Amino acid sequence: MLNWIQVHFPNIYALGWTGDGGWGTAIFQTLYMTFGAALIGGLLGLAFGIGIVLTADDGISPHPLAYQIFDKVISIGRAIPFIIMVVIISPVTQVLVGTTIGATAALVPLSLGVFPFFARQVQVALLDVAPGKVEAARSFGASNTDIIREVYLREGHSELIRVSTVTLISLVGLTAMAGAIGAGGLGTTAIVTGYQRFQPDVMWLATILVLLFILIIQFVGDFLARHQHHGS
């Protein structure tokens, strides 16, 4: 098999599996950026998504000023194109990580780029929870923390899985874009090694691997969402 690849796809074979530009390294960097940014940006997005629902006029803890802050931060964050955000926050990335190049450095703009998107998705998911269930919990003396945990998150968990799936898929795309500007991963392999060095076989294999990651995330996310929906 390896001999066949070496003969028919020499550029793919030449990259190897390990090393700075190897396929294994590129795959690991893509997964590292995707799930690392998902964890950081996901926690920020969840906090802002819950915050904007709670502080709305019809929320369980109305606070117009806090609501406006949450809403404006989310809206402005979503409006900034990712490639511009990378440049804008590069001084922050330099301070936090010590460099603006590489997979770890990419976690900063990736996290900040994805959290407003996820926050808005969380807001929509939580607003789908039946208001009557929230009122019922309040009538029984549940605290705000209890309502968040036992009503919003428990009742909305299926939809939260779905929006998390969409967010992860978006992140895979952002890692590819980050790879084009030196973050590493399959994006760097596809653009820098494949496209710019006129190695179409490398470009196409890297693209196929990115698509494969997206399909796997979509399949797992749909499976978990259906399982949680039927189990609730």
Backbone hydrogen bonds, N-H to C=O, Kabsch-Sander energy under -0.5 kcal/mol:
donor,donor_aa,acceptor,acceptor_aa,energy
5,I,1,M,-2.4
6,Q,2,L,-2.5
7,V,3,N,-2.0
8,H,4,W,-2.7
9,F,5,I,-2.9
13,Y,9,F,-2.2
14,A,10,P,-2.4
15,L,11,N,-1.1
16,G,12,I,-0.7
16,G,13,Y,-0.9
22,G,19,G,-0.9
23,W,16,G,-2.6
24,G,17,W,-1.4
25,T,17,W,-1.1
26,A,22,G,-2.4
27,I,23,W,-2.5
28,F,24,G,-2.4
29,Q,25,T,-2.6
30,T,26,A,-2.1
31,L,27,I,-2.4
32,Y,28,F,-2.9
33,M,29,Q,-2.6
34,T,30,T,-2.4
35,F,31,L,-2.6
36,G,32,Y,-2.0
37,A,33,M,-2.1
38,A,34,T,-1.7
39,L,35,F,-1.8
40,I,36,G,-2.0
41,G,37,A,-2.8
42,G,37,A,-0.5
42,G,38,A,-1.6
43,L,39,L,-1.8
44,L,40,I,-2.0
45,G,41,G,-2.9
46,L,42,G,-2.7
47,A,43,L,-2.2
48,F,44,L,-2.5
49,G,45,G,-2.8
50,I,46,L,-2.6
51,G,47,A,-2.4
52,I,48,F,-2.5
53,V,49,G,-1.3
54,L,50,I,-2.6
55,T,51,G,-2.2
56,A,53,V,-0.6
59,G,56,A,-2.0
61,S,54,L,-2.3
63,H,55,T,-2.3
67,Y,63,H,-2.7
68,Q,64,P,-2.3
69,I,65,L,-2.1
70,F,66,A,-2.7
71,D,67,Y,-3.0
72,K,68,Q,-2.6
73,V,69,I,-2.4
74,I,70,F,-2.2
75,S,71,D,-2.6
76,I,72,K,-2.9
77,G,73,V,-2.4
78,R,74,I,-2.2
79,A,75,S,-1.3
80,I,76,I,-1.1
84,I,81,P,-0.6
85,M,81,P,-2.2
86,V,82,F,-2.3
87,V,83,I,-1.0
88,I,84,I,-2.7
89,I,85,M,-2.5
90,S,87,V,-1.0
93,T,89,I,-2.6
94,Q,90,S,-2.5
95,V,91,P,-1.9
96,L,92,V,-2.7
97,V,93,T,-2.9
98,G,93,T,-0.8
98,G,94,Q,-1.2
99,T,93,T,-0.6
102,G,182,G,-1.2
106,A,102,G,-1.6
107,L,103,A,-0.7
107,L,104,T,-1.0
108,V,105,A,-1.1
110,L,106,A,-2.3
111,S,107,L,-2.4
112,L,108,V,-2.3
113,G,109,P,-2.1
114,V,110,L,-1.8
115,F,111,S,-1.9
118,F,114,V,-2.4
119,A,115,F,-2.7
120,R,116,P,-2.0
121,Q,117,F,-1.7
122,V,118,F,-2.9
123,Q,119,A,-2.3
124,V,120,R,-2.1
125,A,121,Q,-2.3
126,L,122,V,-2.7
127,L,123,Q,-2.0
128,D,124,V,-0.8
128,D,125,A,-0.6
129,V,126,L,-1.4
133,K,130,A,-1.2
134,V,130,A,-1.0
135,E,131,P,-2.6
136,A,132,G,-2.3
137,A,133,K,-1.9
138,R,134,V,-2.1
139,S,135,E,-2.3
140,F,136,A,-1.1
141,G,138,R,-1.7
142,A,137,A,-2.3
147,I,143,S,-2.5
148,I,144,N,-2.5
149,R,145,T,-2.4
150,E,146,D,-3.3
151,V,146,D,-0.5
151,V,147,I,-1.6
152,Y,147,I,-2.4
153,L,148,I,-2.8
154,R,149,R,-0.6
155,E,151,V,-2.5
156,G,152,Y,-1.8
157,H,154,R,-0.7
160,L,156,G,-2.5
161,I,157,H,-1.9
162,R,158,S,-1.6
163,V,159,E,-2.4
164,S,160,L,-2.0
165,T,161,I,-2.0
166,V,162,R,-2.0
167,T,163,V,-2.1
168,L,164,S,-2.5
169,I,165,T,-2.2
170,S,166,V,-2.2
171,L,167,T,-2.3
172,V,168,L,-2.1
173,G,169,I,-1.6
174,L,170,S,-2.1
175,T,171,L,-2.7
176,A,172,V,-1.6
177,M,173,G,-1.7
178,A,174,L,-2.9
179,G,175,T,-2.3
180,A,176,A,-1.0
180,A,177,M,-0.5
181,I,178,A,-1.5
182,G,179,G,-1.4
183,A,178,A,-1.7
186,L,26,A,-0.6
188,T,184,G,-0.6
189,T,185,G,-1.8
190,A,186,L,-2.7
191,I,187,G,-2.6
192,V,188,T,-1.4
193,T,188,T,-1.8
194,G,189,T,-2.2
195,Y,190,A,-2.1
196,Q,191,I,-2.9
198,F,195,Y,-1.3
199,Q,194,G,-3.7
202,V,199,Q,-0.7
203,M,199,Q,-1.9
204,W,200,P,-2.6
205,L,201,D,-2.0
206,A,202,V,-2.4
207,T,203,M,-2.0
208,I,204,W,-2.4
209,L,205,L,-2.3
210,V,206,A,-1.9
211,L,207,T,-2.4
212,L,208,I,-2.3
213,F,209,L,-2.2
214,I,210,V,-2.1
215,L,211,L,-2.4
216,I,212,L,-2.3
217,I,213,F,-2.6
218,Q,214,I,-2.5
219,F,215,L,-2.5
220,V,216,I,-2.7
221,G,217,I,-2.7
222,D,218,Q,-2.5
223,F,219,F,-2.3
224,L,220,V,-2.6
225,A,221,G,-2.5
226,R,222,D,-2.4
227,H,223,F,-2.5
228,Q,224,L,-2.7
229,H,225,A,-2.2
230,H,226,R,-2.4
231,G,227,H,-1.7
232,S,228,Q,-1.0
